[in-house]
C-alpha cells in the first residue's frame, strides 16, 4: 500500500511586448508525504488461485494541507494549482518478471477544525490626496470585528468608526468586501490573484464629519458562487476522478503550502470617488478563517463480482511517519484531520 500527497502548479503567461512578446510555460511539483507499507506476503512468492480481501485503515497526519484545486484562465494567462492525495494498492512480483498490478483512488483530506474565534480591532490612518499629490487632509477608519472565523452561510459583522473630520473630501460610500487571495509558485516565478467574493456598500459622508455605524456582510452571496465546474477532458488526456470534480465544485479551503497559499480577508474602506488608487484612502484588512463544510461525496460503488467469497485477512493499520518535507510539519490541531 502507498499513501502519497503532492502539491502541483502549472502556469502559462505572456511576457514582453511587440516582437519580444513570448509565452512562458512553467510547472513544479512538491512531494508533501509518502508512505509505503507491505501488508501481506504470499508463501513462496506465489499468489494461489482464489479470492482475497485485505482490509486496511489509514491514520492521516493532522498537519497535512487540505485537498485543493484551483484553475484560472484568460487570454494571456492560464494557471492550475492542486494539492492531491492518493492511495494505491500493488501486487508486486518479487522476481520482477512481471509489471505490478495496481489500483488507485484519490483521497479528499478535510481541513483541520477551525481555530478558536477571536474578536479583532484594526485602525488605519492616511493622508487623502487628489490628482495623486494634492493633500486633502487626514482620515482615519477603525473597525471592530466581532470574530475572525465564519462559515460561508453566516453574516460577518463589524462596528465601524469613520473619522473624516479633518479631511476636505467627501466620502461617496463605504465598502465591506470578502476577498480571496491565491498565490502560486513554480520555479522562480510567483503569481498572485485576488478577487472580491462578496460585498456591500453603505452611503458615505460629507467632509469634516465623523460617524459610527454597523456593517453586516451576508457571506451566503459567496457560498452560492464559490465553485467551478471541471470541463470534460479531451480524448487521450487523464480523466478527472469523482473526488476531483467534487473538490472543484466546493469552497476552496485556507491553505498554507510551499507552492500554494489560499487566504481570505475582509476589507473595509471609504471611497472618495473617481479612481481611489491615487487617493490613498485608509483601509483595514482582517484575515479571515473561512470554515469549510467537510467533504462529503456519494461515491459510485464498485461493481459486484459474481460468486465473490474472498478469504479476508486481518485489518492492517497504516500509521503515519515523519513527513518527507519538514516545512509541512505544523503544530498538531485539537482534532485529527479526517478523510
BELFENVEN-V50431 format. One line per field, one symbol per residue. phi: phi as a letter, one per 40 degrees, with the letter a starting at -180 (. if undefined). burial: 1 if it has 24 or more other ideal C-beta (glycine too) atoms within 12 Angstrom, else 0. A space follows every 10 residues. Layout:
phi: ???
burial: ???
This chain:
phi: .bbaaacabb abacagafcc cabbbbaabb ccaabbacba bcdggbccci bbbbcabbcc dcccccdaaa baabcbbaba babbbbbbbb bbcccfcbcc cabaacbbcc ccdccccbca bbbabaccbb fgbccbhcbb bbbbccabba ccbcbcbacb bbbbcbbcbc ccabbbbcbb bbbbbbgbbb bbbbbccaaa bbdcaccgbb ababbbbccc dcccbccbbc ccccdgcccc cdcccccccb ccccbbccbb bbbbabbbac bcgfcccbcf ccabbbcbcc cbcccbbccc ccccccfcac cccccccccc bcccbccccb dccdbccbb
burial: 1111111111 1110000000 0000010111 1111101011 0000000000 0001010101 1111111111 1100001111 1111111110 0100000000 0000111111 1101000001 0101010111 0000011111 1111111111 0101111111 1111001011 1011111111 1111110000 1010101111 0101101000 1010111010 0110010001 0000000001 1011111101 1111111111 1111111111 1100010011 1111111111 1101101000 0000000000 0000000101 0011000100 000000101
